[in-house]
């Protein structure tokens, strides 16, 4: 019998990529939620319109499902994290509380939750899962979203202790690739960089917010999907938290330079020190994911940039 998988937030960046991938797996029956976005028109996916902050609508979506992949979130870029941090707190706490409670009440077998890494300290060495110390202050700009993610992680652990539902928490780094947000107001650093470069003409300047010295760990979305598929098949324990990333960091300055190089354009770089920036350095230690799930990233950053630029050109009709 096919496993029924519900992908919450299937029209978002991560959710859509997962939906497209899993829809090709003959062992799964795929369902996806949508709300304000248009439903996906992908073969083998049954779409469910649901407000995930409504218990009644969450229960209707979760009923009879075997696995939940929780990719729904209110999420934007660094501008909102700095200037409107409250938008990442309330809705995310509410929707996850309702989804996990419904998974408990409907005896769902496995829930996979996308956490993040913003609560990790800045570090010159790869960060392990155990390096998070709740007694230390989270970087001020990430205080709200960071503690919200930790609260949701603890809810996963709580429900894993009082039920037979397995929980997988993925502390993933910055994800990039097809279907990312390429809106300068709402996108993360990679999507914003691609947009700036692809919309520029030869001789234009690419403006980097801040000094560009902060460093990020970037993972191509296909590698994240690979982890999800392995966790579904291989997780035996009731509860696991795993870092999922590239395992190396790159500065924003270097990232912009690489994107310009791969675009084939002749562009200049300048900095706007008045714009919000979050000066931290982070890369993830991936030993736990490798040990438990035999997982490691396969897509090199340069290859991922090429793939994303190719997808952007095709879907945004931008010529070389």
Secondary structure, 3 states (H helix, E strand, C coil): CCEEEEEECCCCHHHHHHHHHHCCCCCEEEEEEECCCCCCCCCCEEEEECCCCCHHHHHHHHCCCCEEEECCCCCCCHHHHHHCHHHHCHHHHHHHHHHHHHHHHCCCCEEEEECCCCCCCCCCCCECHHHCCCCCCCCHHHHHHHHHHHHHHHHHHHHHHHCCCEEEEEEECEEECCCCCCCCCCCCHHHHHHHHHHHCCCCCEEEEECCCCCEEEEEEHHHHHHHHHHHHHHCCCCEEEEEECCCCEEEHHHHHHHHHHHHCCCCEEEEECCCCCCCCECCECCHHHHHHHCCCCCCCHHHHHHHHHHHHHHHHCCCC
